[in-house]
Amino acid sequence: MSVFDKVKRVGVERESKRLVALEGASGTGKTKQYETLVKGWPEVGLEGWNVLYVSAERKPGTIAHLGPPEFVVENLDFPMNLSEKQAMLAEGSSDFMALFEGLRKEEHGYDAIYTDSVTRYAEKLISYLLDRDKADMRAAYGKFGKKMRAFLDTLASCASGATAKQPVHVITTWIVEVGKDWQGRRSFMPMIDGNMVADRVNQYFDDVLFMACDEDLTTRKKSYLMHTSGTQEFSAKISSNVELPPVIENPNLFKAMSILSGKVRKEGEKWVKVE
């Protein structure tokens, strides 16, 4: 058998899906974007998706009226290697690993998973590890870094046509805080236990979309914004041959993902479905 027998042509067997990180402070409309995914884009003939809401903080109140299918993460641990994976799946001590195994190996019927929020999960995981390994806090932090890298690698594999039986779009939410970048400038970034993780997190995702909210102090009216390109103060990017405006007011994540995935095209002033 030649090593080249393992080579697969991208997109021939199964279409890979998008990996999206929604970053923003609390109250900027990250969770509410779930609603756009299930409603779809009926004006162009695109039906909404069957989206599994993966809750790491038990707060689906914003979207409770939709009655989303919810997977609650209670067993927090995540394996760093194959032996840990086998043990945790047998013990039932890693809800995320069990979910990822199902998403990669089963015909599950979901179009996307919406993990809200990875920041809260990471905070709970480090607290769990520190409590378990009280005698060696340094070792706990070392394990935490390895476990989160394994988590993000495995999460990304759920969207891959090469590794998943039925690939899904992966949308994650990340809470940002005000910190300082490597040059000491003010910057909004995902932080976990006081440590900046923006650069390490963003490399796992096709699209990093920064969510913001402006409020008129006189009328109290809020305007929600989605940034598709970064500035000195925050990170944002899209990975597609299709361009989006750098700032989108009253954003719709389903429409943005449909455009980036080439499911629609512009004809004059209208978007039409690509048949």
Backbone torsions as a table, in degrees:
resi	resn	phi	psi	omega
1	MET	NA	129.4	178.4
2	SER	-84.9	148.5	176.5
3	VAL	-60.4	-26.5	-177.5
4	PHE	-76.2	-8.4	174.4
5	ASP	-66.4	-19.6	-178.6
6	LYS	-86.0	-7.1	-178.2
7	VAL	-72.8	133.1	178.3
8	LYS	-120.1	141.1	176.4
9	ARG	-80.4	127.9	-175.0
10	VAL	-59.9	129.2	172.1
11	GLY	83.5	-4.0	-177.0
12	VAL	-76.5	-47.4	-177.0
13	GLU	-77.7	-57.6	-179.0
14	ARG	-141.1	140.2	179.9
15	GLU	-73.6	126.7	174.5
16	SER	-72.2	152.8	-178.0
17	LYS	-106.9	177.6	-174.4
18	ARG	-89.9	147.7	174.5
19	LEU	-110.7	116.4	-172.6
20	VAL	-125.2	131.9	172.4
21	ALA	-111.2	121.6	173.0
22	LEU	-98.7	115.6	-178.3
23	GLU	-113.2	144.0	178.7
24	GLY	167.7	163.5	177.5
25	ALA	-70.0	166.5	176.3
26	SER	-61.0	137.4	177.6
27	GLY	87.6	14.9	-178.8
28	THR	-101.7	8.4	172.9
29	GLY	91.6	19.4	-178.9
30	LYS	-66.7	-50.7	-178.1
31	THR	-64.2	-36.3	-176.6
32	LYS	-64.9	-20.3	178.8
33	GLN	-65.1	-18.6	174.5
34	TYR	-54.1	-40.3	-176.6
35	GLU	-60.7	-37.0	-179.9
36	THR	-65.1	-32.1	-177.4
37	LEU	-69.7	-36.2	-178.1
38	VAL	-84.7	-20.8	179.2
39	LYS	-83.5	-28.7	178.8
40	GLY	74.5	-157.7	-177.2
41	TRP	-134.3	74.2	-173.0
42	PRO	-60.6	-27.5	-178.3
43	GLU	-62.2	-25.7	179.3
44	VAL	-111.4	4.1	176.8
45	GLY	86.3	21.0	177.0
46	LEU	-101.1	117.7	179.6
47	GLU	-76.6	154.0	177.0
48	GLY	-68.8	165.4	-176.5
49	TRP	-96.4	158.7	168.5
50	ASN	-87.8	106.4	-170.4
51	VAL	-114.4	123.6	176.3
52	LEU	-84.1	120.8	178.2
53	TYR	-88.3	114.1	-178.6
54	VAL	-101.1	111.5	-171.1
55	SER	-102.0	118.8	175.0
56	ALA	-102.5	-0.5	-179.6
57	GLU	-140.1	7.7	174.0
58	ARG	53.2	56.2	178.5
59	LYS	-137.2	54.7	179.9
60	PRO	-80.9	15.9	-176.4
61	GLY	-55.0	-37.8	-179.1
62	THR	-60.0	-30.4	-175.9
63	ILE	-121.3	15.1	-176.2
64	ALA	-59.1	-31.2	-178.0
65	HIS	-65.8	-16.8	179.4
66	LEU	-85.7	-13.3	-177.8
67	GLY	59.6	51.3	-174.3
68	PRO	-68.8	146.1	169.6
69	PRO	-66.1	124.4	-171.8
70	GLU	-121.4	131.6	173.5
71	PHE	-110.8	114.2	-176.5
72	VAL	-95.2	127.1	179.9
73	VAL	-89.9	114.3	179.6
74	GLU	-117.5	-39.4	176.6
75	ASN	-87.9	107.8	-161.2
76	LEU	-84.8	-24.3	-170.0
77	ASP	-61.8	157.5	176.4
78	PHE	-142.1	137.3	-174.5
79	PRO	-74.7	145.1	176.3
80	MET	-93.4	-19.3	-175.0
81	ASN	-151.9	178.8	-174.7
82	LEU	-64.3	-42.0	-178.7
83	SER	-64.7	-40.5	176.0
84	GLU	-64.9	-39.2	179.8
85	LYS	-60.1	-48.3	-179.3
86	GLN	-61.9	-41.6	-179.6
87	ALA	-66.7	-44.0	-177.1
88	MET	-69.0	-37.0	177.2
89	LEU	-66.1	-37.2	178.7
90	ALA	-69.1	-37.5	-177.3
91	GLU	-83.6	-21.3	-174.0
92	GLY	74.7	31.6	-174.7
93	SER	-99.6	4.8	177.9
94	SER	-137.1	96.4	-179.1
95	ASP	-63.0	-40.7	-179.3
96	PHE	-64.5	-42.1	-179.8
97	MET	-64.0	-41.1	177.9
98	ALA	-62.1	-40.8	178.8
99	LEU	-64.7	-46.4	-178.6
100	PHE	-63.2	-38.5	177.4
101	GLU	-61.0	-44.0	178.8
102	GLY	-64.4	-42.4	-179.2
103	LEU	-65.3	-33.2	-176.6
104	ARG	-85.2	-25.9	-170.6
105	LYS	-114.1	-12.6	-174.6
106	GLU	-114.5	158.9	169.9
107	GLU	-84.8	94.5	-168.1
108	HIS	-98.8	-20.0	176.7
109	GLY	85.7	3.8	179.6
110	TYR	-95.6	144.7	176.3
111	ASP	-92.3	-26.1	-176.0
112	ALA	-156.8	158.2	168.9
113	ILE	-120.9	144.2	-176.5
114	TYR	-124.0	101.4	-174.7
115	THR	-95.1	115.5	-170.7
116	ASP	-132.4	110.1	-10.5
117	SER	-117.6	152.0	178.8
118	VAL	-67.6	-30.7	177.5
119	THR	-58.2	-47.3	-179.7
120	ARG	-65.2	-39.4	177.5
121	TYR	-60.9	-45.5	-179.6
122	ALA	-61.6	-40.0	178.7
123	GLU	-64.9	-39.7	178.0
124	LYS	-68.6	-37.3	-179.7
125	LEU	-65.5	-44.2	-179.4
126	ILE	-67.8	-35.2	176.1
127	SER	-64.4	-41.3	177.9
128	TYR	-61.7	-45.3	-177.9
129	LEU	-68.8	-39.2	178.6
130	LEU	-65.7	-37.5	178.4
131	ASP	-69.5	-37.6	-179.5
132	ARG	-74.0	-37.1	-176.4
133	ASP	-110.8	51.4	-176.4
134	LYS	-57.2	-32.0	-175.7
135	ALA	-72.7	-19.0	-176.2
136	ASP	-144.2	83.3	-177.8
137	MET	-65.1	-34.0	179.6
138	ARG	-62.7	-41.8	178.5
139	ALA	-64.9	-37.4	179.7
140	ALA	-62.2	-43.6	178.6
141	TYR	-67.0	-36.7	176.8
142	GLY	-62.7	-43.2	177.9
143	LYS	-65.3	-38.6	-179.3
144	PHE	-58.9	-46.4	179.7
145	GLY	-60.5	-43.5	-179.6
146	LYS	-67.5	-39.2	-179.2
147	LYS	-67.5	-39.9	179.8
148	MET	-69.2	-36.3	175.7
149	ARG	-65.5	-41.3	177.1
150	ALA	-65.0	-38.9	177.8
151	PHE	-59.4	-49.3	-177.6
152	LEU	-68.2	-37.7	176.3
153	ASP	-61.4	-45.2	-177.2
154	THR	-71.1	-38.8	175.9
155	LEU	-57.5	-46.9	-179.1
156	ALA	-63.0	-33.2	-178.4
157	SER	-66.1	-20.6	178.8
158	CYS	-69.0	-18.9	179.7
159	ALA	-96.8	-5.4	-173.0
160	SER	-88.7	129.7	175.8
161	GLY	-68.7	-15.8	-179.8
162	ALA	-84.9	-23.1	-174.3
163	THR	-120.1	-17.1	-177.1
164	ALA	-110.3	136.2	178.6
165	LYS	-64.4	-39.2	176.3
166	GLN	-134.7	88.1	-176.1
167	PRO	-58.7	147.7	178.5
168	VAL	-126.0	151.1	167.4
169	HIS	-66.0	137.9	179.8
170	VAL	-115.0	115.4	177.1
171	ILE	-116.0	128.6	179.0
172	THR	-126.1	149.5	175.1
173	THR	-111.7	142.5	-179.1
174	TRP	-132.9	129.3	177.4
175	ILE	-85.0	132.8	179.3
176	VAL	-105.2	154.4	174.9
177	GLU	-129.5	163.7	178.3
178	VAL	-83.1	123.9	177.0
179	GLY	-138.5	-156.6	177.8
180	LYS	-129.8	139.3	178.6
181	ASP	-79.4	-173.3	-174.6
182	TRP	-66.3	-16.0	177.6
183	GLN	-98.8	6.1	178.6
184	GLY	81.3	13.2	179.9
185	ARG	-89.2	149.8	177.7
186	ARG	-59.5	133.1	-176.9
187	SER	-152.6	141.8	173.8
188	PHE	-92.5	127.9	-175.6
189	MET	-157.0	152.8	171.9
190	PRO	-63.5	130.8	177.9
191	MET	-131.9	141.1	179.2
192	ILE	-127.5	121.2	-179.1
193	ASP	54.2	38.7	177.3
194	GLY	82.4	1.6	-177.8
195	ASN	-110.1	134.4	179.0
196	MET	-69.0	131.6	179.1
197	VAL	-127.6	8.5	-172.5
198	ALA	-55.1	-53.2	-175.4
199	ASP	-62.4	-39.9	-178.9
200	ARG	-70.6	-35.7	-179.3
201	VAL	-71.3	-47.7	-170.3
202	ASN	-63.3	-26.6	-177.3
203	GLN	-68.6	-16.8	-179.2
204	TYR	-81.6	-12.7	-168.5
205	PHE	-115.7	145.1	174.4
206	ASP	-67.2	-45.4	-175.3
207	ASP	-126.8	130.1	173.5
208	VAL	-117.8	112.9	-174.7
209	LEU	-113.2	125.3	-176.8
210	PHE	-96.6	121.2	-177.6
211	MET	-97.5	139.1	179.8
212	ALA	-143.0	166.0	-179.4
213	CYS	-141.2	124.8	174.6
214	ASP	-104.7	139.5	180.0
215	GLU	-126.9	128.3	174.4
216	ASP	-74.9	116.0	-174.9
217	LEU	-67.9	-20.0	179.3
218	THR	-83.3	-50.2	-176.6
219	THR	-92.5	-14.3	-176.0
220	ARG	65.2	15.5	178.2
221	LYS	-78.5	135.2	-178.2
222	LYS	-102.7	142.9	176.0
223	SER	-123.1	119.8	-178.4
224	TYR	-92.8	140.7	-175.1
225	LEU	-129.3	146.4	172.8
226	MET	-123.8	120.5	178.4
227	HIS	-96.5	129.2	-179.3
228	THR	-104.1	-7.5	174.4
229	SER	-134.6	147.0	-172.3
230	GLY	-84.0	169.2	175.4
231	THR	-131.7	-172.5	176.2
232	GLN	-62.1	-26.3	-173.1
233	GLU	-95.5	-15.0	-179.8
234	PHE	-156.8	163.0	179.3
235	SER	-99.9	142.5	172.3
236	ALA	-162.1	148.0	179.5
237	LYS	-162.9	159.1	169.2
238	ILE	-132.1	146.2	179.3
239	SER	-116.0	90.5	-177.0
240	SER	-166.9	155.1	173.8
241	ASN	-75.8	-13.6	-179.7
242	VAL	-92.2	136.0	179.7
243	GLU	-95.9	146.7	171.9
244	LEU	-119.9	155.7	175.2
245	PRO	-57.4	147.5	-179.5
246	PRO	-63.4	-26.8	177.2
247	VAL	-134.3	128.0	178.7
248	ILE	-116.3	122.0	179.0
249	GLU	-87.5	142.8	-175.9
250	ASN	48.4	63.0	-169.7
251	PRO	-69.9	156.1	176.5
252	ASN	-131.1	107.6	-174.5
253	LEU	-64.3	-37.4	179.4
254	PHE	-60.4	-45.3	179.7
255	LYS	-63.7	-43.3	-179.6
256	ALA	-61.5	-44.8	-179.5
257	MET	-68.5	-34.9	177.5
258	SER	-65.1	-40.2	178.7
259	ILE	-67.0	-46.8	-177.6
260	LEU	-65.7	-30.3	-179.2
261	SER	-86.3	-2.0	178.8
262	GLY	76.0	22.9	179.4
263	LYS	-81.4	-16.0	176.8
264	VAL	-135.0	160.6	175.3
265	ARG	-138.3	157.8	-177.3
266	LYS	-89.7	128.3	173.1
267	GLU	-124.5	103.6	-174.1
268	GLY	67.7	-122.2	179.5
269	GLU	-98.6	2.0	-175.3
270	LYS	-113.4	152.7	170.8
271	TRP	-96.7	138.2	178.2
272	VAL	-129.8	150.4	-179.3
273	LYS	-70.2	138.0	175.6
274	VAL	-84.5	118.4	-177.0
275	GLU	-84.8	NA	NA
